[in-house]
Amino acid sequence: MLLKAKLDSTNTQSLQMDHASLLKQFEHLDPHNQNTFEAKDLELLISTATKDLEDYDAERHEEFKRYEMLKEHERREYLKGLDQEKRETEEKRMQELKEKHRQHPKVNAPGSVAQLREVWEETDGLDPQEFNPKTFFKLHDTNEDGVLDEQELEALFTKELEKVYDPKNEEDDMMEMEEERLRMREHVMKNVDANQDRLVSLEEFLKSTEKKEFSNPREWETLDAKPAYTDEELQRFEAELRDKEEELRRRAATLHEEQELLNERGKALEAQKREYQQAVLEMSQRQKEQQAADGQPPAGPNGELQFQPQAHKSEDNVFIHAEPSVLHHHHQPQIKF
């Protein structure tokens, strides 16, 4: 599609798609070459994709920081709602959980010989004394494309993360585990990915094993070593939460007022409806009374006149009612033969 966009960008006769506009979405394309997709385009494409992934990682770090600040904010609000005795009990329990989380085995620095040998032995089931970096690389290049991508690298840190985090433990937060995994991957990329394409080639991997940090790295500090935010950041975050809560309260109050107004209007409309129905009934009743006074037949519900059946007088001067068919038969002449 990229190549087609370049080929069609100057074709003003195309009515199916505005390829010139489409091309603007791919700023990594070489603007001086509109005919083919060359090595320069590929280089720009990789550079742009790398920048996008770096931005994505930065967003993940920021989201995690906000998650940690929200967790601390909710902890404080929870404690505020307790009486003094319960608050002291809960604070003690929380502190014990925090200390329990910190009591974990030593975590090897990601990408170090100690960390890779542990994977070689426990995951691959091989003799740690026979550790071979080239063989290790090929074992963990699972898609056999000649490089270790980010997913393949992150899979190498599982054994280290399991030393610190267990989903069954109340004190272990799995969100923190994923942040730790991201930090480990970034650490390895920084030290191993020489051309910064976010891929580790075999050559880059082997060169990293020759560095001093590979055999004698600094001790790895896990997330529990220091908070993910400063006191100032937490204060700004809580102020932001208060502003949002106040805005939500204002909106809720406005919606409540509008609901009350709608209810009042509904009641007024219902009262008007009842008054109208009563007026119609009274008008109909007065009309019937007026017609009765004028000697007119009463009107039906729709205003039509209602005629009464004719009455016939008997020999005893008593009026009797008969059906029209019966009366008609009574007055037929009798034929004698």
Buried (B, 14 or more C-beta within 10 A) or exposed (E): EBEEBBBBBEEEEEEEEEBBEBBEEBEBBBEEEBEEBEEEBEEBBBEBEBEEEEEEBEEEBEEBBBBBBEEBBEEEEEBEEEEEEEBEEBEEEBEEBEEEBEEBEEBBBBBBBBBBBBBBBEBBEBEBEEBEBEEBBEBBBEEEEEBBBBEBBBBBBEBBBEBBBBEEEEBBBEEBBBBBBBBBBBBBBEBBBEEEBBBBBBEBBEEBBEEEEBEEBEEBEBBBEEBBBEEEBBEEBBEEBEEEEEEEEEEEEEEEEEEEEEEEEEEEEEEEEEEEEEEEEEEEEEEEEEBEEEEEEEBEEEEEEEEEEEEEEEEEEEEEEBEEEEEEEEEEEEEEE
